[in-house]
Amino acid sequence: MAVAMIIGTLVMPSIGLGRPGNLLGRYDSSSQAVVEAVPHMDTAATAEHDHNNPLTKNDVARGGEVGEGATDPTTSLQRAASATYVAAARRSPNPPLTTVRVMQKRQKFPQDRYAMANGCYRMAGRKTFFKPTDLGKYLLFTKRGTFRTVDGTAAAASNETVWTAKRVKGKKRGRYTFTRGAETLTFKGKTSFRLMRGKGCASFPEATTNIVGRPHAGVTAYQEVRGYMDAHTHGMAFEFLGGRAHCGKPWDQFGVTVALVDCPDHTETGYGGVLEAFLSGEPSHDPVGWPTFKDWPAPESLTHEGTYYKWLERSWRGGQRLFVNLLVENNVLCTIYPLKKNSCDDMDSVRLQAQDMYDMQDYIDAQFGGPGKGFYRIVKSPYQARQVINAGKMAVVMGIE
């Protein structure tokens, strides 16, 4: 991305100048000189050649573009040096690794206001599942599958069912109050509650990872890292093209049942999604996302969410340690597309998406027990990335396309 930005900076002034000797011309000349200095082989017919001609390119570098009769420009000395390097690298010892817990151990009484995350606790004698909506904020999910409100329960989650937990100072064994603005939760005549770990709570709907075992980590914060990477993903594309072209999003404070739903303009039969039909080649699709996922996510379904946070968690637990998230916008297409809720200004869009990344980091932290405890860690330098990966988490790099 840095290279692309530099090239873009060089190209733009050359467009206005339009004469020999401009900055772009000097850049091309210097690049050509570098290319010519690299050992290579000219075609037999002429010394004048085009380095972008597939017939003069290395077959490995150009993949399937090179046809029969192509000449490999690599010299025997270069091949021997490369083979020696690879053999030496394969003989080098792997860095020592260890494992880490996915989450901190759940204690009998929660040690802070974040520790109840996705846990079952007795609250005034009632089994309650604590589903985080943000750091220190919860949906209180009852045994009957309802959400606790200030004056009872509600069948669906909403802003009226989100409670902020606060530990009561001076009280042992974790006594907490729950507030929403100026309102304090009162239940069974109590306004503060000693929470004790329990079993048998109602299951809150959520996607699963189907993975057991602990993630790998380094034994130091600075050693060579291990894992695989995803170098190009648009994780915040739900804000793309005005925010109405993409169906679903990678998280929602009320959970998977709200995050993974179809677009409002896609009808109950799957027709009406003009952009989806154009990109996928299918006239309709199954509009149901969670929990069936019949037609999406799928490689050919480009308008539906494919990076839900639990799927990222599964990839992380399977060994992914680097994730490059590219913020993306297209002002022209955004202006043309009739449905929108966001600005089509490129910088407005990428700033919104960047904030979304930090909001998602907070949300994932909330699911894993507090600030800094989630697997999704935004990094700004190679050193930070190495620290995060060796801590057993996933380093997230922010870029712009």
Secondary structure, DSSP 8 states (H G I E B T S, - for coil): -HHHHHHHHHHHHHHHH-STT-HHHHHHHHHHHHHHHS-----SS-S---TT-GGGS-HHHHGGG--TT------HHHHHHHHHHHHHHHHS----EEE--SS----SS-SSTTTTTTEEEEETTEEEEEEEEETTEEEEEETTS-EEETTEEESS--GGGEEEEEE-TT-SS-EEEEEETTEE--BTTBSSEE-EE-S-------------S--EEESSSSS----EEEEEE-TTGGGGGGGTSSB--S--TT-HHHHS---TTS-TTSTT-HHHHHHHS-S------TTT-SS-S-TT-TTB----HHHHHHHHHTTEEEEEEEE---HHHHHHSS--SS---HHHHHHHHHHHHHHHHHHHHHHTTSTT-SSEEEESSHHHHHHHHHTTSEEEEEEE-
